[in-house]
Amino acid sequence: MFIGVVGLSIICFFAVMIGTFSGVSREEMGAGIWPLVVTLPLFGLPLAFLLLIALLIVNGVRRARASRAGSS
C-alpha cells in the first residue's frame, strides 16, 4: 500500500510537470482529470509518510515481542 501511494503520487507529480512544460494552461488544468492529478500528490505523499511511520512502529513492536518470547 505504501509503495502504491508513493508511486501514484510521483507519477501524478511528473504528469503535472510534463503538462506544464508542454503548455497546458491553468484554465485547462481546472477541467477534466487534471484537478485530481494536481491534488493527489498533496494528499498522497503525507499519507505515505504516515504509513511509513506506522510500518516502522508495527515492525518494532513485532521484533520486541519476538525477542521477549525468544529469551523466555
Secondary structure, DSSP 8 states (H G I E B T S, - for coil): -HHHHHHHHHHHHHHHHHHHHTT--HHHHTSTTHHHHHHHHHHHHHHHHHHHHHHHHHHHHHHHHHHHHHH-
